[in-house]
Amino acid sequence: MRVFTEIAKTLKVLGRSQPEDKLMLVTGLRELGKVVAVTGDGTNDAPALNRSDVGFAMQCGTDIAKDAAEIVLIDNDFSSIIFAVKYGRNIFDSVRKFLQFQVTVNCVALFIVFAGSLIFKDPPLTAVQMLWVNLIMDTFAALALATEPPSEELLLRKPYGKEDSILNAVMWRNILGQAIYQIAVLLVLLFFGQDIFGLPYSEKTPFYADELFMISHPLSGIELYEPTNKCIVYTIIFQAFVFMQLFN
């Protein structure tokens, strides 16, 4: 293995190779921690195709080669590998983007609901509001992030390592930074929202006034409960939470 390590540093082309040579090269590179892709169309390529991380076989190749490979190029064009790499990296990036967004939303929501339930009489975000955020906000965000087309710049950067975590340090920095920012804004609105917006209320104030404060709709004539200052402030908190997710 020590000899192979020295050879692999300078090896560029291996000519007149036997199937055993190809298999040895793929095995050695994988033991060095490399991600190995192999292309081939003949029966003698099957062992190396099967041992590699990703095997590319031609549609016009032998059935043994196609069975040993993970991907079959139906257009028999090696340049299609570039498109496979580009779209593969784009999918990986899309998954990372959605995870970063999703983890941030859930961290903020869990903290605010849990802390608000301990400190205040009513939870800052109700179950219906949380369901709305998850069904509407997260669904459309997932579609937007998952359908983003790949760019040519994806091919200019180095590939990810096999041991790289899907949540890297930069993502955790963005998640924690955005979560702390959102939690701080929501806590300020929870504790000082009534003073900021001039809508005083007490902890015992309900969300809607009782029958003594019912109002009649001018068009339909239907009697409605008038929202209290507490309801208005909590609605502002929910809207602030939604707009911060859009910003994120």
Backbone as a ProteinNet text record, in pm:
[ID]
protein_1_A
[PRIMARY]
MRVFTEIAKTLKVLGRSQPEDKLMLVTGLRELGKVVAVTGDGTNDAPALNRSDVGFAMQCGTDIAKDAAEIVLIDNDFSSIIFAVKYGRNIFDSVRKFLQFQVTVNCVALFIVFAGSLIFKDPPLTAVQMLWVNLIMDTFAALALATEPPSEELLLRKPYGKEDSILNAVMWRNILGQAIYQIAVLLVLLFFGQDIFGLPYSEKTPFYADELFMISHPLSGIELYEPTNKCIVYTIIFQAFVFMQLFN
[TERTIARY]
83.8	0	86.9	203.6	292.1	343.8	374.7	423.4	313.1	191.5	80.8	57.2	69.9	49.4	147.7	273	373.3	344.3	301	271.7	150	49.3	-77.1	-59.2	45.6	67	101.1	165.3	210.8	142.2	59.5	-3.8	-108.6	-96.3	-191.3	-264.6	-189.5	-246.8	-192.6	-282.8	-243.8	-280.5	-182	-206.2	-180.6	-240.9	-225.3	-256.4	-362.1	-393.2	-484.9	-468.6	-553.8	-670.2	-776.3	-886.7	-839.4	-736.4	-683.6	-617	-553.3	-489.4	-593.3	-702.6	-808.7	-869.5	-892.6	-950.4	-855.3	-726.7	-627.3	-622.2	-629.9	-625.1	-746.7	-864.7	-986.4	-983.9	-943.3	-938	-839.1	-722.3	-621.3	-664.2	-725.5	-771.5	-881	-970.8	-1076.2	-1019	-915.3	-853.2	-779.6	-742.4	-681.2	-785.5	-912.8	-1018.8	-1070.9	-1033	-1078.7	-1217.4	-1291.1	-1418	-1389	-1417.6	-1375	-1495.8	-1489.2	-1587.6	-1516.9	-1582	-1523.6	-1620.5	-1565.1	-1644.7	-1595.7	-1688.4	-1649.2	-1768.3	-1737.2	-1845	-1820.7	-1707.2	-1675	-1683.9	-1677.6	-1683.7	-1563.9	-1448.2	-1327.8	-1333.8	-1429.2	-1445.2	-1536.8	-1606.5	-1707.2	-1651.9	-1536.2	-1486.3	-1459.3	-1398.4	-1370.3	-1498.7	-1592.9	-1722.3	-1794.5	-1790.1	-1859.6	-1791.6	-1659.2	-1584.2	-1586.9	-1614	-1606.7	-1724	-1710.9	-1822.7	-1937.9	-1906.3	-2006.7	-1952.5	-2028.2	-1989.1	-2076.7	-2013.9	-2084.6	-2061.4	-2169.3	-2160.4	-2233.7	-2189.6	-2252.3	-2373.7	-2473	-2589.2	-2550.4	-2449.8	-2405.1	-2309.5	-2277.8	-2184.5	-2247.7	-2168.5	-2216.5	-2312.4	-2395.9	-2492.2	-2420.8	-2307.4	-2232.6	-2184.9	-2136.1	-2089.3	-2205.7	-2319.2	-2435.1	-2490.2	-2486.6	-2533.7	-2440.9	-2311.8	-2214.9	-2213.2	-2263.4	-2260	-2385.9	-2372.2	-2487.2	-2564.2	-2494.9	-2555.2	-2521.6	-2623.9	-2605.2	-2630.1	-2531.3	-2543.3	-2614.4	-2743.1	-2822.6	-2788.8	-2724.5	-2685.7	-2543	-2477.7	-2342.2	-2243.8	-2261.4	-2177.5	-2117.2	-1983.2	-1917.5	-1941.9	-1973.9	-1998.6	-2123.7	-2209.6	-2328.6	-2292.2	-2170.7	-2126.1	-2120.3	-2084.7	-2078.4	-2215.6	-2319.5	-2455.1	-2495.6	-2454.2	-2486.6	-2422	-2295.4	-2225.1	-2291.3	-2325	-2384.4	-2518.6	-2603.8	-2735	-2723.9	-2627.3	-2607.7	-2566	-2474	-2431.4	-2545.5	-2626.6	-2738.4	-2841.5	-2868	-2961.9	-2908.2	-2778.8	-2717.8	-2728.4	-2702	-2714	-2858.2	-2953.8	-3094.5	-3137.5	-3089.8	-3121	-3063.3	-2941	-2878.3	-2954.6	-2994.9	-3069.2	-3199.2	-3272.5	-3400.1	-3379.7	-3279	-3252.6	-3218.1	-3136.3	-3100.6	-3224.7	-3312.6	-3436.5	-3527.8	-3544.8	-3638.8	-3593.8	-3465	-3415	-3429.4	-3404.8	-3420.2	-3564.3	-3659.4	-3801.1	-3841.3	-3803.4	-3845.2	-3778.7	-3652.4	-3585.3	-3654.6	-3682.6	-3748.2	-3887.7	-3964.6	-4102.6	-4107.3	-4021.8	-4021.6	-3983.4	-3882.7	-3839	-3947.3	-4007.5	-4108.1	-4231.7	-4277.9	-4396.8	-4368.8	-4253.5	-4220.8	-4199.6	-4117.5	-4089.8	-4215.4	-4292.6	-4414.2	-4517.4	-4526.3	-4622.8	-4585.2	-4454	-4410.8	-4427.5	-4406.2	-4406	-4544.8	-4615.3	-4742.9	-4857.9	-4975.4	-5094.4	-5129.8	-5117.4	-5152.4	-5026.1	-5016.9	-4898.2	-4892.2	-4774.2	-4762.3	-4806.5	-4782.7	-4822.3	-4916	-5035.8	-5134.2	-5106.5	-5178.7	-5160.8	-5200	-5305	-5348.6	-5243.2	-5183.9	-5079.9	-4956.5	-4917.5	-4804.3	-4832.8	-4956.7	-4995	-4992	-5035.4	-5034.1	-4890.7	-4800.6	-4660.7	-4600.9	-4629.3	-4571.4	-4630.8	-4760.4	-4824.4	-4798.4	-4807.2	-4796.1	-4651	-4591.8	-4456.5	-4354.7	-4350.2	-4246.8	-4266.9	-4393.5	-4419	-4370.4	-4407.1	-4364.3	-4214	-4158.8	-4013.9	-3941.6	-3993.6	-3932.4	-3937.2	-4051.5	-4063.1	-3967.6	-3956.8	-3869	-3722.7	-3681.7	-3541.9	-3509.4	-3606.8	-3581.2	-3580.5	-3647.4	-3657.5	-3564.1	-3470.4	-3376	-3282.9	-3271.1	-3190.7	-3041.7	-2963.3	-2818	-2748.3	-2636.2	-2555.6	-2421.1	-2354.5	-2224.9	-2118.2	-2141.6	-2044.4	-2028.7	-2127.2	-2117.3	-1999.6	-1960.5	-1851.3	-1714	-1709.4	-1581.9	-1526.5	-1607.4	-1561.9	-1522.5	-1451.5	-1408.1	-1526.3	-1523.7	-1633.4	-1629.7	-1743.1	-1750.9	-1684.4	-1632	-1571.6	-1675.9	-1634.8	-1728	-1771	-1685.1	-1713.6	-1775	-1797.2	-1854.3	-1997.8	-2029.2	-2165.1	-2255.7	-2382.4	-2476	-2502.9	-2482	-2491	-2349.1	-2291.5	-2154.6	-2150.7	-2029.4	-2012.1	-2077.8	-2070.3	-2132.1	-2283.6	-2342.2	-2487	-2528.7	-2452.3	-2484.9	-2471.4	-2372.4	-2357.9	-2479.6	-2526.1	-2644.1	-2770	-2782.7	-2900.7	-2905.4	-2794	-2791.9	-2804.3	-2736.1	-2745	-2885.8	-2948.2	-3083.9	-3184.2	-3165.1	-3256.6	-3247.4	-3125.5	-3108.4	-3170.6	-3149.4	-3207.6	-3360.1	-3421.4	-3567.4	-3623.3	-3558.5	-3605.4	-3598.4	-3490.6	-3477.3	-3589.4	-3619.6	-3726.1	-3861.1	-3890	-4019.3	-4033.1	-3924.6	-3930.5	-3952.4	-3890.9	-3913.3	-4060	-4118.1	-4260.8	-4350.3	-4310.4	-4391.5	-4392.1	-4275	-4265.1	-4300.2	-4266.8	-4284.1	-4374.8	-4441.2	-4525.8	-4639.8	-4699.6	-4811.7	-4766.6	-4644.6	-4592.1	-4546.6	-4486.9	-4436.8	-4551.6	-4659.7	-4772.1	-4885.6	-4869.1	-4973.2	-5100.9	-5086.6	-5202.4	-5193.4	-5227.1	-5212.9	-5314.8	-5271.3	-5360.6	-5297.3	-5372.4	-5323.5	-5317.7	-5258.1	-5246.1	-5381.8	-5477.7	-5610.8	-5700.1	-5652.9	-5733.9	-5752.8	-5877.5	-5899.4	-5861.5	-5858.3	-5827.1	-5943.2	-6064.1	-6182.1	-6271.3	-6331.6	-6418	-6545.8	-6609.4	-6731.3	-6850.8	-6969.4	-7091.1	-7116.1	-7061.9	-7084.7	-7017	-6919	-6843.4	-6860.7	-6971.3	-6995.9	-7030.8	-6984.1	-7013	-7089.8	-7167.1	-7247.2	-7180.9	-7161.1	-7099.5	-7191.7	-7140	-7226.9	-7298.1	-7243.2	-7303.3	-7390.4	-7334.5	-7409	-7497.6	-7467.6	-7545.1	-7508.5	-7408.2	-7366.5	-7289.8	-7324.8	-7258.7	-7125.7	-7021.4	-6886.8	-6826.3	-6741	-6666	-6549.8	-6536.4	-6430.1	-6297.8	-6190.7	-6060.1	-6005.3	-5944.4	-5885.4	-5744.2	-5687.3	-5549.1	-5452.7	-5481.9	-5397.1	-5398.3	-5516.2	-5528.6	-5450.3	-5457.5	-5388.3	-5236.9	-5185.7	-5041.6	-4993.2	-5068.3	-5028	-5034.5	-5127.1	-5132.8	-5010.7	-4968.5	-4846.8	-4725.8	-4720.8	-4610.2	-4608.5	-4725.5	-4733.1	-4691.2	-4736.6	-4699.4	-4549.1	-4493.6	-4348.9	-4272.3	-4320.8	-4258.6	-4262.9	-4376.7	-4391.3	-4298.9	-4294	-4211.3	-4061.5	-4022.9	-3883	-3846.6	-3943.7	-3917.9	-3901.3	-3981	-3965.9	-3829.1	-3787.6	-3654.7	-3546.2	-3564	-3464.8	-3456.5
-120.9	0	125.4	117.4	233.1	265.3	160.3	179.6	240.5	189.4	243.3	390.1	427.6	566.7	659.3	614.8	695.8	706.1	595.1	595.7	680.4	674.2	743.9	895	946.7	1091.4	1146.6	1065.5	1112.5	1041.1	943.1	865.1	948.2	954.4	1027.8	935.2	849.3	760.2	619.7	522.2	381.7	311.4	274.2	214.1	65.1	-3.1	-147.6	-223.4	-179.4	-236.7	-357.1	-447.6	-565.2	-535.2	-617.3	-596.3	-591.9	-673.2	-673.1	-539.5	-478	-348.9	-241	-242	-144.3	-163.8	-289.4	-317.7	-276.2	-300.1	-262.3	-110.7	-38.6	107.4	163.1	111.9	160.2	126.9	4.6	-36.5	47.6	71.5	151.1	294.4	353.8	492.1	502.1	406.4	408.9	391.2	308	290.6	416.3	501	630.1	736.6	698.4	792.1	871.3	833.5	904.9	856.1	944.7	906.8	873.9	750.9	700.8	676.3	731.4	703	630.1	528	446.5	443.9	459.1	446.3	326	259.6	143.3	86	3.5	-58	-205.5	-257.7	-396.1	-485.7	-615	-712	-698.6	-664	-650.6	-529.9	-439.6	-322.7	-351.1	-464.3	-493.3	-495.2	-559.9	-559.4	-418.5	-333.2	-196.2	-115.5	-134.9	-65.4	-103.1	-229.8	-277.1	-229.5	-213.9	-175	-24.9	55.2	201	256.4	384.3	452.1	474	517.3	538.2	481	391.1	333.3	383.6	426.5	473.3	372	321.3	228.6	285.9	244.5	289.8	202.6	262.5	186.8	82.1	114.7	21.8	-84.4	-78.3	-173.4	-308.1	-395.5	-530	-526.5	-627.7	-635.8	-650.7	-718.1	-735.4	-600.5	-513.7	-381.3	-296.3	-303.2	-223.6	-271	-401	-452.7	-412.2	-398.2	-363.4	-214.3	-132.2	13.1	63.1	182.6	248.1	334.8	390.8	482	433.8	427.6	389.1	511.2	546.8	662.1	617.4	649.4	599.1	669	787.2	856.2	821.7	731.1	686.2	802.2	904.7	1023.9	1049.5	1047.6	1067.1	1206.8	1304	1439.8	1447.2	1345.7	1344	1333.1	1283.4	1274.2	1412.9	1513.7	1650.4	1695	1663.2	1699.4	1623.5	1498	1419.8	1480.7	1522.9	1585.1	1717.3	1797	1928.1	1915.5	1826.8	1811.4	1743.5	1655.5	1593.9	1695	1784.2	1888.9	1986.1	2013.9	2105.3	2046.9	1917.7	1852.9	1857.4	1831.5	1835.9	1976	2078.2	2215.9	2250.1	2202.4	2229.4	2166.7	2046.3	1980.9	2060.4	2108.8	2188	2318.3	2384.8	2510.3	2488.5	2384.3	2358.6	2319.5	2238.4	2200.2	2321.9	2411.7	2532.6	2615	2630.7	2706	2634.2	2502.9	2427.2	2422	2398.3	2390.2	2525	2634.1	2767.2	2792.2	2761.9	2782.8	2703.1	2577.4	2491.3	2531.8	2571.1	2614.7	2736.8	2834.8	2956.8	2926.4	2849.6	2819.8	2741.2	2639.9	2560.2	2644.3	2728.5	2810.9	2909.8	2978	3079.1	3015.7	2905.4	2839.4	2786.1	2723.2	2666.1	2775.6	2875.3	2982.7	3065.7	3093.4	3172	3101.2	2968.8	2893.7	2893.2	2900	2904	3042.2	3145.7	3282.8	3345.4	3324.6	3390.5	3291.3	3346.1	3262.4	3193	3263.8	3209.2	3192.7	3084.2	3064.5	3170.5	3221.7	3325.8	3279.8	3153.2	3097	2979.9	2987.8	2882.1	2763.5	2653.8	2534.3	2560.3	2637.2	2668.2	2752.5	2847.3	2929.8	2846.6	2755.9	2669.5	2578.4	2528.4	2443.6	2522.8	2647.4	2733.1	2755	2780.8	2803.5	2678.7	2562	2438.8	2399.3	2419.1	2378.5	2477	2605	2706.4	2752.1	2801.5	2857.1	2749.8	2640.1	2539.2	2467	2444.8	2373.9	2453.3	2580.5	2662.5	2689.1	2701.8	2718.9	2594.9	2477.5	2353.4	2343.7	2380.8	2377.1	2476	2594.5	2696.5	2653.6	2598	2559.1	2431.2	2340.8	2213	2225	2325.5	2339.4	2445.3	2492.5	2592	2527.8	2584.2	2520.2	2527.5	2431	2432.8	2539.2	2584.2	2683.3	2621.3	2683.9	2633.7	2651.4	2741.5	2764.5	2642	2553.1	2432.6	2345	2352.5	2269.5	2328.4	2451.9	2518.6	2491.7	2439.1	2416.9	2270.4	2245.3	2109.8	2026.5	1895.9	1811.9	1796.8	1760.6	1735.3	1601.6	1592.6	1468.5	1368	1243.3	1136.8	1152.8	1211.4	1224.3	1359.3	1445.7	1577.6	1564.4	1637.8	1637.5	1722.5	1684.8	1762.2	1898.5	1909.9	2038.5	2079.5	2173.1	2214.1	2332.9	2381.1	2488.8	2618.8	2647.8	2770.9	2765.9	2650.1	2636.2	2652.9	2592.7	2607.6	2752.5	2823.8	2966.2	3044.1	3016.3	3084.8	3048.3	2920.4	2875.4	2942.6	2936.6	2994.5	3146.8	3209.8	3355.8	3402.7	3338.4	3376.5	3343.2	3228.8	3190.6	3287.7	3324.8	3419.3	3553.9	3597.5	3725.5	3721	3614.4	3604.8	3592.4	3512.2	3495.4	3628	3703.6	3833.2	3928.4	3934.2	4023.3	3981.8	3852.3	3804.6	3825.4	3806.5	3829.5	3977.3	4065.1	4208.8	4242.3	4184.9	4210.3	4150.3	4035.6	3972.8	4055	4102.6	4173.5	4321.5	4382.6	4527.7	4568.4	4470.7	4503.6	4597.7	4580	4666.4	4810.3	4829.3	4964.9	5024.6	4941.4	4990.4	5037.7	4960.7	4991.9	5065.8	5095.3	5166.6	5087	4957.6	4868.6	4798	4866.5	4805.6	4694.2	4592.6	4483.1	4413.3	4329.7	4252.8	4105.3	4025.4	3882.9	3813.9	3865.6	3803.8	3847.4	3940.3	3987.3	3875	3847	3743.2	3794.8	3704.5	3744.7	3821.3	3786.8	3854.5	3901.1	4019.4	4074.7	3991.2	4001.1	3922.9	3989.8	3940.6	3987	4136.7	4195.6	4338.1	4424.2	4366.9	4445.4	4392	4320.5	4269.4	4383.9	4372.8	4474.9	4412.1	4488.5	4439.9	4480.9	4383.1	4412.1	4503.2	4613.6	4712	4658.5	4558.1	4506.5	4384.3	4286.4	4162.3	4166.6	4253.4	4259.1	4152.1	4069.3	3962.5	4023.1	3976.2	4028.1	3955.2	4032.8	3978.8	4021.8	3936.7	3973.3	4063.7	4174.5	4268.9	4219.9	4212.6	4169.2	4269.2	4216.7	4302.3	4343.3	4433.9	4476	4357.4	4261.9	4143.3	4063.5	4049.7	3977.4	4048	4180.5	4257.5	4242.9	4250.9	4238.6	4098.4	3995.6	3858.8	3835.3	3901.6	3891.8	3958.1	4070.6	4136.9	4044.9	3974.6	3882.2	3770.4	3717.1	3610.4	3661.1	3779.6	3835.7	3865.1	3911.8	3935.8	3804.5	3698.2	3566.5	3521	3540.1	3501.2	3581.5	3712.7	3797.3	3768	3731.1	3695.7	3565	3473.7	3351.5	3383.6	3475.1	3517.5	3581.5	3663.6	3725.8	3618.9	3520.7	3413.7	3332
0	0	0	66	69.1	-70.3	-146.6	-284	-370.1	-353.6	-433.2	-399.6	-274	-234	-303.2	-315.3	-382.1	-532.1	-592.1	-735.9	-766.6	-680.4	-705.6	-709.2	-645.2	-642.7	-780.5	-861.7	-992.6	-1108.1	-1080.7	-1186.6	-1260.3	-1392.5	-1475.3	-1571.9	-1639	-1740	-1716.5	-1724.8	-1712.1	-1842.8	-1923.3	-2054.1	-2054.7	-2154.3	-2172.6	-2043.6	-1974	-1842.7	-1855.8	-1764.1	-1753.7	-1657.8	-1657.8	-1562.3	-1417.6	-1384.8	-1248.4	-1214.4	-1314.5	-1291.6	-1261.2	-1336	-1313.2	-1174.2	-1138.1	-1006.3	-895.7	-913.8	-813.6	-797.9	-910.6	-905.2	-831.3	-863.2	-796.6	-648.4	-614.9	-473.7	-395.1	-453.8	-384.2	-361.5	-462.6	-447.6	-339.9	-335.3	-233.7	-94	-81.8	49.6	93.6	-1.3	32.5	65.6	61.6	95.4	-21.3	-143.4	-261.3	-303.5	-370.5	-431.3	-577.2	-616.9	-746.6	-836.6	-957.2	-1061.6	-1175.1	-1229.7	-1336	-1453.8	-1574.9	-1696.5	-1773.9	-1840.5	-1919.5	-1993.4	-2093.3	-2170.8	-2199.7	-2155	-2184.2	-2061.9	-2088.4	-1978.8	-1886.5	-1941.8	-1858.6	-1765.8	-1789	-1700.9	-1581.2	-1583.9	-1481.7	-1339.9	-1311.9	-1173.2	-1120	-1203.2	-1158.9	-1144.6	-1234.8	-1224.5	-1095.5	-1062.5	-942.3	-814.6	-817.6	-696.5	-674.2	-775.6	-765.1	-685.5	-647	-580.4	-676.9	-798.2	-902	-1031.7	-1092.9	-1220.2	-1332.7	-1442.6	-1561.5	-1673.5	-1728.7	-1841.1	-1960.7	-2078.5	-2201.8	-2234.5	-2296.8	-2340.6	-2445.1	-2525	-2628.6	-2575.2	-2445.9	-2387.7	-2359.2	-2298.1	-2266.7	-2148.1	-2139.7	-2029.3	-1895.1	-1894	-1769	-1716.7	-1806.2	-1765.8	-1715.4	-1784.8	-1742.9	-1609.2	-1583.5	-1454.7	-1341.1	-1369.4	-1265.2	-1234.8	-1326.5	-1310.3	-1240.2	-1177.6	-1115.6	-1215	-1313.5	-1410.1	-1550	-1635.8	-1775.2	-1862.4	-1944.9	-2034.7	-2161.3	-2169.5	-2281.6	-2412.8	-2406.7	-2529.7	-2572.1	-2497.3	-2530.4	-2545	-2462.3	-2468.7	-2330.8	-2323.3	-2194.1	-2137.4	-2223.5	-2173.9	-2086.8	-2093.5	-2007.8	-1861	-1833.5	-1694	-1631.2	-1711.1	-1659.1	-1609.9	-1687	-1645.5	-1519.7	-1509.7	-1390	-1265.9	-1279.9	-1167.6	-1129.8	-1230.7	-1204.3	-1133.7	-1182.1	-1118.8	-983	-966.8	-836.1	-731	-766.4	-673.1	-644.7	-746.7	-727.3	-631.2	-642.6	-550	-407.4	-392.6	-259.4	-199.4	-279.8	-232.8	-196.2	-274.8	-246.9	-114.8	-89.1	38.8	154.8	138.4	244.5	269.5	160.9	176	250.8	213.7	281	426.7	454.4	593.2	677.2	622.2	696.6	727.6	630	651.8	751.6	734.1	817	962.5	984.9	1122.5	1192.7	1120.2	1179.8	1221.5	1133.8	1165.4	1288.4	1291.8	1403.5	1534.3	1529.6	1653	1713	1628.4	1676.8	1728.1	1652.4	1691.9	1822.8	1836.6	1959.2	2080.5	2063.9	2176.8	2218.1	2120.7	2152	2214.6	2159.1	2213.9	2354.2	2373.4	2504.5	2607.9	2574.9	2669.7	2696.3	2589.6	2608.3	2693	2679.4	2760.1	2907.4	2937.9	3076.6	3138.5	3059.5	3112.5	3106.6	2995.1	2974.9	2987.9	3005.3	3020.8	2890.7	2778.5	2647.3	2563.3	2485.9	2400.3	2291.1	2259.9	2157.2	2018.9	1986.1	1857.2	1881.6	1828.3	1849.2	1756.9	1781.9	1699.2	1553.8	1533.7	1397.1	1325.3	1394.2	1333.3	1298.3	1387.2	1358.4	1240	1232.3	1119.8	990.3	995.7	876	828.8	922.7	887	821.9	878.2	826.2	691.8	673.7	548.8	436	465.2	360.9	344	451.2	441.8	401.6	476.5	453.2	320.9	281.9	156.4	36.7	30.8	-81.8	-78	42.1	52.5	2.8	35.7	-10.8	-162.5	-220.8	-366.5	-432.3	-373.9	-432.1	-425.9	-312.7	-296.8	-374.5	-385.8	-452.7	-604.1	-658.9	-804.1	-860.2	-779.9	-829.5	-932.8	-1053.3	-1157.9	-1126.5	-1175.3	-1150.1	-1234.2	-1186.7	-1258.2	-1295.1	-1391.1	-1434.4	-1326.5	-1232.4	-1125.1	-1034.8	-1036.1	-953.6	-996	-1121.2	-1172.3	-1142.6	-1094.4	-1069.7	-930.1	-842.1	-705.8	-686.4	-579	-548.1	-497.5	-521.1	-472.6	-321	-265.6	-121.8	-88.8	32.8	78	124.2	131.1	172.1	317.1	398.1	540.9	576.6	477.9	505.6	556.7	662.3	716.1	628.9	621.9	541.3	604.5	736.8	806.5	844.5	770.8	798.7	893.9	921.6	1019.7	974.4	845.6	795.1	811.5	786.1	801.4	947.2	1038.7	1180.8	1224.9	1169.1	1201	1153.9	1032.3	979.9	1058.7	1093.7	1168.5	1305	1378.7	1512.9	1508.3	1413.8	1403.2	1370.1	1272.6	1234.8	1346	1413.9	1521.1	1638.7	1676.6	1787.7	1752.9	1629.2	1585.4	1592.3	1540.9	1539.6	1680.9	1764.1	1902	1976.3	1955.7	2022.9	1981.7	1852	1804.1	1861.7	1861.5	1910.9	2061.8	2136.3	2280.6	2312.5	2235	2253.6	2230.1	2125.2	2096.9	2204.5	2259.3	2363.2	2491.4	2532.8	2659.4	2647.6	2534.8	2522.3	2406.4	2343.3	2229.1	2262.5	2379.8	2416.6	2438.5	2486.4	2503.5	2369.3	2285.1	2156.6	2068	2064.7	1975.5	2046.3	2174.2	2246.9	2262	2291.9	2306.2	2441.7	2549.1	2682.5	2706.2	2780.4	2821	2940.3	3007.8	3121.6	3083.9	3171.2	3143.7	3138.4	3212.6	3217.4	3101.1	3021.1	2909.4	2807.8	2766.3	2664.5	2526	2430.6	2293.7	2229.8	2270.3	2215.1	2329.8	2312.8	2416.6	2429.1	2546.5	2569.1	2501.1	2535.2	2469.7	2486.9	2591.3	2614.5	2508.2	2440.4	2343.3	2201.4	2177.8	2044.1	1949.9	1825.4	1726.1	1611.2	1542.6	1430.6	1300	1210.1	1081.1	1000.8	944.4	878.5	754.8	687.2	564.3	589.6	658.1	679.1	802.3	895.5	1018.4	1118.1	1087.3	1177.8	1294.8	1414.5	1533.4	1554.4	1575.5	1589.4	1722.4	1774.1	1894.3	1853	1920.6	1887.7	1944.2	1864.2	1915.6	2016.1	2120.4	2222.3	2181.2	2261.9	2235.3	2240.4	2327.2	2338.3	2208.3	2149.9	2023.1	1913.1	1911.9	1807.6	1821.8	1946.2	1968.7	1930.7	1969.2	1935.1	1784.7	1716.7	1570.9	1508.1	1563.3	1515.1	1534.2	1646.9	1673.1	1569.4	1538.7	1438.3	1300.7	1264.3	1134.2	1128.1	1238.6	1242.7	1223.1	1285	1269.7	1123.6	1056.9	917.1	826.3	847	762.3	783	905.2	928.7	858.3	846.4	770	621.5	569.9	429.9	407.8	501.8	492.3	495.6	582.8	596.6	469.4
[MASK]
++++++++++++++++++++++++++++++++++++++++++++++++++++++++++++++++++++++++++++++++++++++++++++++++++++++++++++++++++++++++++++++++++++++++++++++++++++++++++++++++++++++++++++++++++++++++++++++++++++++++++++++++++++++++++++++++++++++++++++++++++++++++

